[in-house]
Amino acid sequence: MTKRGLSLMVQGAFTLMVQGTTSDAGKSVLVAGLCRVLARRGVRVAPFKPQNMALNSAVTADGGEIGRAQAVQAQACFLEPERDMNPVLLKPSSDTGAQVIIRGRALANMNARDYHDYKAVARAAVLESFQRLRERYDAVVVEGAGSPAEINLRDNDIANMGFAEAVDCPVILIADIDRGGVFAHLVGTLDLLSPSEQARVAGFVINRFRGDISLLQPGLDWLEQRTGKPVLGVLPYLHGFHLEAEDAIDVSQVAGEGEQLRVAVPVLPRTSNHTDFDALRLDPAVDLRFVRAGEPLPPADLIVLPGSKNVRGDLAALRERNWDKDLLRHLRYGGKVLGICGGFQMLGNRIADPDGIEGEPGESAGLGLLDMDTRLYPEKQLRRVGGTLADLRGAGFADGEVRVEGYEIHCGISEGPALADPVAQLDHGPDGARSNDGQVIGTYVHGLFDHPEAARALLAWAGLREAASFDYRALREQQIERLADSVEQHLDLSILFPRELQP
């Protein structure tokens, strides 16, 4: 492969941007891998994504909201996530509108045209956040969004080449060969860029390759000759690899071991923070199934109603699919139901949104499984939480004080008799509710299953008699290390990184 150094460098911290030929080409994963490679070398490195559109988010230590992928990338850097790592987050609440979050705080709901007009203001926030990171770190690895070749979005772009041009940083293009058409993706994307943007592209990375690399080599040689750009490396398909998805729901599971608990999760139009279920689908003691529109809720031990960015809209969709009837049948047969955040709100008697926080103003009848009402308010609750989980199979709280940790992201405040019997006692007060018969519980805490002790207690409540403790956090760390090893082995980092960042 052609040897070529990255000569374009922004003043201050070394900055490298990863852009993809398509969504889900591997941008988030490659940024995480590059960050861990640098962090293992002792480099002070931070991740950055100018603009993110996703319903999976995370809460920073100071109560800001950023994309989930940037929180994972921060872990790859051995850092706590912070607001500047993702200054603009768009959370779709409909096909044409989204909540706009600037530096961790919800600003307003905007339709696509209004946000397009707002981009100049958002651009200032992006550049300010980037400047703060650049001043504090030795390197910043930047993730683009979607594709830089989306012609209709080029005007006032802050997510891809518009950002790269503004800060004068090099770009590498990554494409997923597993999708097919990888050479067309790379050449077509490059051809659609302006001359100055093309000059900024320092090389290509091909992702998720399976097979004999020698059979790919003629294509790599052609690509370099055709474009004059080097292929920086070919990353192999990592079987069984897991890193939290930015938006798409990952349905892969590990092989089961012994008795498995059957868990069903209905997928709703605006399901948010589905990463809550990663710890379940990767647990050998759990058989997790995501249920799509057109399918009935299957026989299960536990049905979990997930978070939602549009609770009343998703509740209407749940009823349209007759899943409310399936839930009642599930309970009649002795099954358990857990609602998380928006799913918790659906379990109550009423959901009111008089200010139109998530859609048209109004109110909706809930499922009536917990005696409480919820009202949505403009001010979002954002905080990391910790505390003690209730003894869900008995009364009160367990003598052993099962630890629970997670985070809250919600606009609703719930009130009613059901909250007198909480699911957890958190540092700031009680959380959640449970039904008198103990079959239905709800909580505002995301990430419940990430903590091994809490996960075991919840699965035992749902009917799992015995299972070894599964540490999802340890698995995530192991996967980041595995990714970094692959990046070091298969990419020519002597080209990517300047001499001062070499080992």
TIPARO-438317 format. One record per atom (N, C-alpha, C): x, y, z. Coordinates in steps of 0.02 Angstrom, whole numbers, plus 50000, padded with zeros to 5 digits. Each point is the difference from the previous one (the first is absolute). Layout:
# residues N
XYZ/...
***
This chain:
# residues 503
500424994050000/499585006050000/500445006250000/499755005249969/500375006249994/500145002950069/500605002350012/500185003450062/499895007449992/499625002750046/499875007249996/499845002650070/500365005050023/499875002750066/499405004750000/499715001150058/499455004750006/500295006950013/500045004049948/500335006450006/499535005450025/499344999049991/499525005150022/499904999350075/500205004950039/499914999650072/499765006750026/499514999750043/499745006050032/500505002350052/500045006550009/500465002750050/499784997750069/500474997750039/499844997450067/499974992549998/499474997050030/499954992850003/499964996949931/500314994149993/499934996149939/499264998349992/499735001249941/499294998849987/499924995749938/499614994850006/499864995549945/499264998649999/499695000649941/499284998949995/499864993649960/499534996050025/499784993949967/499315001349970/499954999549935/499355000649966/499854993549965/499364998749989/499794993749970/499645001049934/500024995049958/499645000449937/499254999250009/499804997050056/499294999050016/499925000350076/499395000250023/499874998950071/500204992850017/500224999050061/500194993350025/500574996949960/500445004249973/500584997349964/500554997950048/499965002350063/500514998350050/500365006050029/499715006049990/500335006150025/500084999850076/499454998650036/500035000150073/500504995050027/500004994149970/500454994750022/500725001849986/500145002649941/500695001749984/500265005650045/499585005050014/500215005450045/500164997150069/499584995550025/500134996950065/500664996249999/500124996349945/500624996249996/500625004449997/499975005349960/500575004649995/500125003550067/499455001850034/500085003250066/500354995550050/499804993650001/500324995450048/500734998849982/500154999549935/500704999149979/500435005850027/499765006149990/500385005850024/500035000350076/499444998450032/499995000350074/500484994950029/500064994149969/500474994950025/500725002349992/500125004649954/500675002749990/500155005950047/499525001650042/500105005550046/499825006849972/499685000149942/499795006449969/499365002450033/499975006350016/499385003050025/499545001249940/499514995649991/499585000249941/499275000550020/499605003549960/499285000750013/499614998849935/499394997250005/499574999249941/499585006349990/499765000849939/499585005949985/499534998249943/499375001750007/499524999549945/499625006549996/500105003949947/499685006649997/499244999750006/499704995649961/499274999450000/499814992749995/499544998050044/499784993150003/499244999849996/499734995449961/499284998850000/499884992950024/499744999350060/499924993450030/499525000350058/499674994450013/499564999450058/500344996450058/500634998149991/500394997150055/500455005550028/499915001750062/500395005450029/500274997950068/500455004150025/500314998850065/500015006550039/500094999450066/500015005950044/500715001050026/500245006149995/500665001750025/499975001150075/500585000350032/500025000750072/499675006450024/500015005349959/499695006450019/499295000749973/499694994449980/499305000249981/499865002449930/500464998949953/499895001649930/499834993749962/499705000949941/499804994349958/500395000049935/500334994349986/500384999349938/499844993349969/500244998949938/499904993649967/500334994350037/499674994249999/500254994250035/500694997949973/500095000549934/500634998049970/500585004050027/499895006450014/500555004250026/500174998150072/499514997650038/500154997650067/500444993849998/499864995549952/500424994049992/500695002049976/500045004749954/500665002449976/500395003250057/499665003550044/500345002950058/500304994550043/499624994650010/500274994350037/500634997349966/499994999849933/500594997749963/500605004450014/499885006450017/500545004750017/500175000050074/499664995750039/500074999950073/499775006750030/499465002949971/499745006450022/499274999450021/499795004650041/499295001050012/499715003949941/499404998149975/499715003849946/499835007150022/500055004849954/499835006950015/499635003249942/499675005550014/499555003149951/500365002049936/500615002450006/500355002449941/500154994549950/499954993750020/500144994649954/499464999149947/499415002650012/499454999749951/499565006150010/500205005849973/499655006250014/499305000549970/499864996449947/499335000249970/499734992949995/499434998850033/499664993649998/499285001149978/499804996449948/499315000449975/499654993550016/499435000550036/499624994150019/499325000249965/499924996049946/499385000349962/499394998150042/499485004149995/499364998550033/499454998549949/500145001249936/499554998449946/500414999249936/499674998849944/500364999249937/500295006649976/499755005650024/500225006549975/500265004750054/499994997950063/500225004450054/500444996550050/500375004050038/500464997250050/500105005050056/500174997450058/500225004250055/500735001749989/500165006550004/500685002349988/500345001250067/500554996550012/500375000550063/500675003149985/500145005750031/500625003749990/500414999750065/500604997349995/500454999250057/499644997050061/499634994649986/499714996150054/499325002250024/499755005749975/499355002550023/499515000549943/499384997650012/499485000449949/499825007349987/500045002049937/499855006849980/499295000949978/499784995949951/499335000649972/499874994149955/499364999149982/499814995349948/499975003949934/500334997449949/500025003449935/499844995149945/499675002549947/499934995949940/500645000749959/500064996149947/500624999749962/500195006849971/499515003749975/500155006449970/500235005150052/499665000150058/500205004750053/500714998550023/500174993550007/500684998450022/500515001949947/499834999249937/500465002049947/500175007450007/499495004150016/500125007150009/500405001550063/499964995450049/500335001050065/500744997849998/500204996749947/500674997049998/500565004950012/499925006249979/500535004950010/500145001050075/499475000050040/500085000650073/500314993750028/499754994249976/500284993750024/500744999349983/500195002749942/500704999749979/500465003550050/499775005650027/500415003650050/500104995750062/499474996550022/500074995650058/500484994349986/499974997349940/500454994649980/500735002250003/500145005749971/500705002349997/500265002050069/499565002750042/500215001850069/500174993650039/499584994849995/500144993850035/500654996849976/500084999949934/500614997149972/500625003850024/499965006650002/500575003950022/500194998450072/499504999050043/500154998350069/500354993250005/499774995249962/500334993550000/500715000549973/500095003649946/500655000649968/500515003250047/499775004450043/500465003350047/500204995550058/499614994850014/500124995950059/500314993249984/499984997949937/500244993449983/500555000249947/500374994549995/500534999549950/499714998049932/499434996550001/499704997649938/499244999950007/499655001449946/499274999649997/499834995949939/499614994650010/499784995849945/499265001449989/499835002349940/499345002749985/499614995049959/499354999350016/499564995649962/499515004249959/499954998549936/499505003249958/499324996850010/499515002249960/499314997550006/499744998249931/499714994149993/499744998049936/500554999849948/499905003649945/500495000349946/500145007249980/500625001649982/500165006949978/499725001449930/499754994949966/499765000849931/499245001149996/499695001750056/499285001449999/499915007249975/499905000649935/500025006549966/499495004950029/499414997550018/499485004450025/500175003050068/500504997250035/500175002450067/500675003850001/500275001449941/500665003149997/499995007250025/499465003649988/499965007050020/500025000750076/500475003950025/500085001150073/500154993650038/500334995349966/500164993650033/500465001150060/499824996650055/500425000250060/500194993050022/499774994949963/500094993150023/500584996549965/500175002149939/500514996349962/500525004849972/500015000949934/500535004149970/499955007450019/499405002450016/499945006950023/500415001150062/499994995150046/500415000550060/500744999249984/500164995049959/500714998749984/500325006049967/499625003349956/500275005949966/500095005750050/499535000750047/500035005550049/500614999550045/500184993850020/500564999250046/500644997649965/499954998849935/500574998149959/500334993650026/499614994650000/500274993550023/499944994849945/500434994950001/499964994649951/499414995450014/499794996549948/499434995550004/500194993249973/499784994750033/500044993449969/499294997649988/499894996749943/499354997349981/499984992650015/499474997750035/499924993050014/499384997549965/500044993849973/499444996949966/499944992850024/499384997550002/499854993350024/499954995249941/500494995649991/500004995449944/499474994750008/499774998850062/499484995050012/499335001949968/499915006449986/499395002449967/500024998649925/500594999249972/500094999449927/500115006849969/500325000049941/500115006249963/500505004750032/500504997350035/500445004350039/500405004849956/500224997749940/500405004549957/499575005549971/499384998449983/499535005249976/499855005050055/499934997650062/499885004650056/500575005050008/500614997449999/500575004350011/500135004849942/500004997449939/500145004249942/499435005049990/499374997750008/499445004549991/499995005650052/500144998350062/500035005150052/500545005249985/500594997649983/500555004649985/499825004549941/499704997249947/499845003949941/499495005550014/499584999150050/499485004850015/500245005750046/500624999650021/500285005350043/500305005549957/500075005950029/500325005649965/500754998749996/500355003649957/500734999049995/500375000850066/499825005050039/500355001150064/499844994450049/499384997349998/499824994550043/500354993649979/500064998949935/500364994149975/500735000150023/500315005949998/500695000650021/500084998450074/499485001150038/500014998950072/499974992650018/499754995849955/499944992850013/500694996849997/500234997550056/500684997350005/500044992649982/499434996649996/500024993049982/499364996550019/499984993549985/499404995950010/500134994450050/499474998250035/499994994050042/499414995749978/500134993749987/499474995349983/499844995750062/499374999750017/499784997050063/499644993449989/500064995550048/499604993850004/500144995249941/500634999049985/500184995449945/500044992850025/499724995549961/500054992850015/500334996649940/500454995350012/500284996249946/500745001049991/500234998349941/500715000149983/500185007049975/500435003550037/500175006949982/500355000449932/500334994649980/500355000249935/499515000749942/499384997650009/499505000749948/499735007149994/500105003850055/499785007049999/500535004649972/500624997850001/500565004449983/499945003349932/499794996549946/499925003549936/499535005950004/499474999450039/499545005550009/500315005850038/500414998550050/500345005250038/500495003849955/500364996149959/500485003349954/499635004549951/499444997649974/499615004149953/499755006350034/499764999450062/499735005750036/500535005450010/500604997950020/500545004850010/500195003449934/500034996049946/500175002949935/499465004749975/499374998150011/499435003949975/499945006750036/500145000050065/499875006050041/500635003750020/500584996749998/500615003150025/500025000450075/499564996350033/499975000050074/500214993150025/500354999750057/500214993550026/499434996450037/500014993449996/499584996050044/500404999050065/499755002850053/500375000050063/499964993450037/499514995949981/499944993450031/499334996949987/499974993550012/499384996149993/499874996750067/499455002050032/499834997250065/499584993649990/500174994750034/499624993749991/499335000250035/499564995849978/499364998950034/500144996750068/499815003350054/500124997350067/499394996250023/500024993549996/499434995950019/499875000750075/499375000850017/499815000650070/500185006750031/500195004849958/500205006550027/499395004050021/500065003650055/499465004350023/500275006650026/499705005349975/500105006750028/499335003549990/499785003750050/499325002849998/499875003949936/499434998449969/499825003149937/499785007250010/500175004249950/499795006950005/499255000749993/499694996249957/499285000649991/499674993449982/500264996249952/499684993949978/499994994850056/499454996450005/499934994950052/500384993849979/500464997850042/500394993949988/499624994150029/499834995249958/499604994350023/500424993750011/500665000449989/500424994150009/500024997950073/500094993550012/500034997450067/500584995050005/500174998350062/500494994850012/499634993350009/500364994549994/499704993550009/499764999250072/499414997050007/499724999150066/500344994550039/499945000550067/500294995050044/499474997950051/499794993649999/499534997650049/499335003349995/499675000850057/499345003250003/500075007349978/499565002149956/500005007049978/499345003450016/500055006250020/499415004150012/499795003049933/499364999349983/499745002849938/499775007250011/500315004549963/499855007250007/499795002749932/499455003749998/499765003049938/499985007650009/500245003649948/500015007350000/499645002449937/499415003150007/499665002749941/500385006149974/500145000149935/500355005649969/499485005049975/500025006050027/499525005249983/500315005249954/499615004149966/500285004649950/500555004650027/499945002250062/500495004650029/500344997050061/500134993549998/500374996850054/500675003550010/500155001650063/500635003450015/500404995950050/500655001149999/500464996750047/499894992450003/499964997049939/499944992749998/500644996650022/500535003950012/500614997150029/499884997350070/499425001850030/499814996950064/500004992449996/499894997349939/499904992849992/500624996349976/500555003649989/500614996849978/500244994950052/499965001850063/500234995550052/499574993650003/499375000549979/499564994150000/500144995649940/500065002949940/500074995849941/500694996749998/500485002550037/500664997050003/500104995450060/499484999450042/500024995750058/499794992949980/500434995050009/499834993249980/499384997250034/499805003150057/499424997550037/499345003049974/500045004349949/499405003549975/499904998749926/499384998549982/499794999549930/499585006349985/500325005049969/499685006449989/499735000449929/499395002549993/499715000849933/499715007049994/500215003749948/499695006349983/499414998649953/499425002550018/499394998549963/499825006049955/499924998749936/499875005349951/499265000649985/499825005449967/499315001149978/499774994149957/499384997950011/499734994449962/500084993450035/500394999850055/500094993950039/499645000650066/499694994750025/499735000250068/500554999550051/499885002450060/500484998950054/500024992550014/500594996949999/500054992750007/499944997950073/499894993550012/500034997650069/500685001750030/500005002750061/500625002350031/499924999950075/500565000150035/499995000850072/499955007350019/500325004249959/500035007250015/499905003949936/499565005050001/499925004849946/500245006850026/500445003249962/500285006450021/499765005449951/499675005150025/499815005849959/500585004950003/500305001749943/500615004150000/499865007450006/500545003950004/499935007349999/499745002349933/499765006249999/499705002849939/500135007449996/500115002549940/500075007249989/499325003349987/499484996049988/499325002649991/499534995050033/499905000850065/499664994950040/499284999149977/499635005449991/499304999449980/499954997049929/500445002049955/499994997249933/500174992650000/500504998150040/500184992950003/499474995950035/499665002950049/499454996550033/499434998749951/499865004949958/499494999049948/500204994549952/500654999849981/500254994749956/499944993250034/500154999650064/499944993850037/499284997349997/499535004650007/499304997849997/499794998049929/500245003749951/499844998349931/500244993049982/500544997850031/500284993449986/499714994650046/499505002050042/499674995450046/500474997250053/500555003450011/500464997650051/499735001250071/499545004850008/499695001050065/499614993850021/499654997049952/499634993850014/500484994350015/500554999849962/500514994850013/500295000750070/500105006150022/500275001250067/499534997350053/499365001449993/499514997650049/499984992450002/500024996849941/500014992749998/500644997350034/500565003349987/500644998250031/499945000250077/499685005250026/499935000650073/499524994750027/499484998449963/499524994950024/500354993250007/500504998849959/500364993750004/500595000450049/500045005450038/500515000550053/500655003149980/500045002949939/500615003349979/500145006550035/500605002549994/500205006350031/500095005449947/499895006350021/500075005849955/500435005250035/500495002649962/500435005450024/499965005849951/499885006050024/500005006049958/500595004450020/500385002249949/500585004350012/499865006849970/500045005250041/499925007049979/499335001049964/500005001149934/499385000849965/499554994050007/500304994050001/499614993950011/499684999950069/500345002850049/499725000850067/499405004549999/500055005649965/499445004749995/499394996849968/500114995749950/499444996649966/499614995550048/500324997550052/499674995450046/499485003450044/500015006650005/499555003650044/499315001049971/499615004350033/499315001349980/499945005349945/500465005050002/499925005749955/500685003149986/500105002349937/500605003749981/499775006649969/500195005550031/499795006649977/500605003849973/499915003049941/500525004249969/499675006549978/499795004250048/499635006149981/500415005049961/500664999950007/500425004849965/500284997449934/499814994049981/500254997249937/500754998850000/500264997450056/500724998850007/500244994849949/499614994749989/500214994649956/499584999449937/499505004249992/499564999649941/499425004850008/499434998149972/499415004350007/499785000250073/499815006050025/499765000450069/499394995550011/499954997350060/499434995750015/500174995150055/499564995150010/500134994850048/499734993449975/500284994650027/499814993349979/499894995650061/499534995349994/499904995150052/500584995049998/500264998550059/500534995050004/499734993050002/500434995250014/499794993050001/499654998150065/500045004350051/499644998950062/500274994350042/500634998449993/500304994550038/500345002450064/500125006550005/500265003150061/499585006250014/499815000950063/499555005450019/500395006650007/500115003349943/500375006349999/499845003849936/500145006450001/499935004349941/500675003449987/500125001749936/500625003349980/499845006249960/500365005450016/499965006149960/500705001749974/500045002049937/500645002049970/500115007550010/500615001750019/500205007050012/500585001849955/500095006549984/500555002049955/500694998350027/500105000550066/500664998850029/500134992550005/500524997749966/500164992850000/500404998150062/499844994250028/500384997350056/500614996249972/500595002350017/500624997049976/500474999050059/500144993850016/500474998950055/500224992750001/500604998950024/500224993350016/499754998350069/499834993750010/499694998250064/500324993650027/499934999150065/500224993950033/499584999150063/499944993950023/499614998750060/499924992650012/499444998250031/499874993250021/499364997549967/500024993949973/499424997149968/499554996750051/499355000549990/499534996850045/500064992449994/499784996650054/499944992749998/499374998449961/500064998949935/499424999749957/499584993750010/500284995050034/499614993950013/499724999850070/500105005450038/499745000450067/499755007150014/500005001950063/499785006650019/500615004250021/499965006449988/500535004550022/500634999249959/500575001250032/500644999849965/500444994450027/500404997249955/500404994150017/500515001750053/500104995250046/500505001050052/500705000949971/500134996649944/500665000449969/500125006449961/499485004149994/500055006449965/500324999149931/499614997349954/500224999149931/500105006949969/500605001249976/500175006549973/499725000849930/499735005949986/499765001749933/500335006549979/500205000449936/500305006149972/499735001049930/499965006249978/499765001549933/499945007449989/499525001949959/499915007149984/499275001349982/499785006250009/499325002149984/500025005149944/499544999149951/499905004849946/499245000149987/499645004950028/499285000149988/499715006950015/499455001549966/499635006350011/499414999050047/499804993950011/499404998750039/500114999850074/499505002050038/499984999250072/499374995950016/500094994550035/499454995550016/499795000850072/499354999550011/499725000650068/499424995050007/499914997550062/499444995550012/500164994950054/499484996450023/500104995150054/500524994649985/500094998149937/500474994749984/500715001750020/500175006550001/500685002050016/500174999350074/499494998350041/500134998750071/500384993450010/500014995849948/500374993750003/500545000249945/500575003450013/500505001249947/500404993749983/500335000449943/500434994649977/500715000950027/500195006250013/500685001450024/500005006150045/500475000150046/500145006050039/500655002849974/499945005549963/500605003049970/500275005550045/500595002349984/500325005150043/499575006250007/499605001749947/499595006050004/499294998550022/499824993650011/499334998450023/499744993649968/499374998150014/499724993849973/499895000549925/500024994249967/499894999749928/499544994249983/499565001349952/499604994749971/499414997950042/499684994549978/499404997550033/499914992749982/499594996650041/499844993049984/499274998750019/499704995349965/499304998450010/499914996050065/499384999850024/499874996450063/500174992649995/499904997049941/500144992949993/500734998549983/500415005349990/500714999249987/500164997949929/499514999749955/500134997949932/500255005649955/499865006250018/500155005849958/500435004950039/500575002049971/500415005150030/500205005049946/500165006150023/500245005149955/500525004350033/500445002849959/500555004150026/500205005249949/500285005550023/500285005149956/500744998849986/500304994950028/500724999049995/500184995949938/500405003049956/500304996449944/500644996650024/500194994649966/500624996550016/499964995350059/499394998250019/499914995650059/500384993549993/499994997149940/500284993349991/500765000149991/500295006049996/500735000449993/500364998150064/499675000750056/500314998550065/499844992850018/500514995750009/499884992850009/499524998450057/500075003350057/499574998450058/499285001649985/499875005949972/499325001949984/499704995549947/500404998349949/499764995649947/499794993350028/500404997050044/499824993550029/499355000550039/499925005450039/499395000850040/499385000849956/500065003949947/499435001049955/499834993749962/500504996249978/499864993849964/499724994750047/500215000050063/499724995450049/499265001750012/499845006450005/499295002150007/499604997649940/500305000349941/499644998149939/499934992449992/500364996150041/499914992849998/500614995949987/500595003049992/500614996249989/500254997350067/500034993350004/500164997050065/500745000350017/500424998449951/500725000150013/500375002449938/500485004350011/500425002249944/500645003050028/500544998949965/500645003050021/499965007549988/500355003750041/500015007349992/500335001949934/499685004549963/500255002249935/500185007350005/500645001649988/500255006850008/500055003449932/499485003649982/499985003249934/500535005449993/500155003650054/500505005349996/500694997249985/500154994350031/500644996849986/500034997649927/499434997749974/499984997949930/500135005949953/499705005750015/500105005949958/500745001949998/500334999950057/500715001750002/500414995049961/499834993650006/500374994949962/499925001049925/499405002049979/499875001149929/500385006149973/500065005250040/500395005849980/500734998149990/500274995950045/500694997749993/500084995749938/499514995749987/500034995849940/499995004349937/499595005050000/499975004649943/500665003549989/500295002650053/500645003649994/500554995449974/500004993850023/500504995249975/499924999149924/499384999549977/499884999249928/500225006149961/499865005950026/500205006349967/500765000349995/500354998350054/500735000349998/500294994949951/499684994349995/500264994849957/499885001349926/499435003049983/499795000249930/500035007049967/500105005250039/500075006749970/500735002350005/500225003849950/500675002750001/499995006550040/500114999350065/499965005850045/500595004649992/500544997649970/500575004549987/499815005449949/499504998549958/499755005149954/499495004450035/499574997050040/499455003750031/500245005050052/500494998150042/500195004150056/500685003349988/500085006250022/500665003349995/500504996850047/500635001649990/500544996850036/499915000650076/499775005850023/499955001050073/499474995650032/499554996949961/499504995550028/500174992749989/500584998649972/500224993249989/500284997250065/499964993450010/500264997050062/500765000650004/
***
